[in-house]
């Protein structure tokens, strides 16, 4: 059984999903890949994991690092799991590039190279937005690319964390994969 709950965040409404024990999804309403993988008839229910997630989000949206994670489970490929692990290492208020994640995964797996575009695809399909901080991943030379929730939300999230956005290259339209 799949369960859902809703949360009203400053940058917009959010849908939460759970398998009953773990957070399995967090999407901004209307974002690309919204509710991907969620069954057709999820049950709206208040679960402990949703309480933990709301507490995390309340702290985060107040401009602070929550310092913990709710129980999460992301159904994804082994490669996407490696990308998720790298995203979870990005400190609050910091950014990293797709290329840097690709290099880190190449080193970790013993491969000569890993495609930054493949990393971008995995980042773009992140099913637990905000908490798994895909918004902290930038294109080369500080380009704001590839955020499924929209560039406006990516900017909001980075500003909320104290990132100096004046140094970033902002595209005129979204380039989400």
C-alpha positions, 0 to 999 in steps of 0.5 A, a space after each residue: 500500500 502506498 500512502 500520501 500526505 501534503 505539506 505547504 512549503 514557502 515555495 509551493 505545495 508538496 506531496 509526500 509519499 510513503 510505503 508505510 514506514 519510509 518516505 519514498 517521495 517528495 515532489 513540488 506540485 506540478 514538477 516534472 516527474 510528479 508522483 512518478 512511481 506512485 500507485 493510482 489510488 494511494 491512501 491519505 494517512 498521517 504516518 510517523 514518517 510524515 511527522 518526521 518529514 514535516 519536522 525536517 521541512 519546518 526546520 529546513 524552511 526556517 533557513 536551518 540545517 535540520 541535522 537529521 533525515 527522516 527514514 527514506 527509501 528510494 526505489 532506483 537503479 544502483 547507479 542512481 543510488 550512488 548519485 543519491 549517496 553523493 547528493 546526501 554528502 553535499 553540505 547545507 548551503 554548498 553546491 557541487 557540479 554534475 561533473 564533480 559527482 561523476 568524478 567521485 563516482 568514477 573514483 568510488 567504482 574504479 571506472 576511468 570516467 562516468 558521464 556527467 549527463 548520466 549523473 544529470 539524468 539520475 539527479 533529475 529523477 530524484 524522487 525525494 526532492 529537497 531532502 535529497 538535495 538535488 537543488 544543490 547540484 549545478 551545471 558547469 561554471 555555476 549554471 542552474 540547470 536540470 531542476 525538475 521543480 523549476 528554476 524558480 524553486 531551485 533559486 528559492 531553495 539555494 537562497 534559503 540556504 544562504 548560497 550567493 546566487 549572484 555568482 550563478 548563471 541563470 537560464 531563461 527557461 528550465 532545462 530539466 532532463 
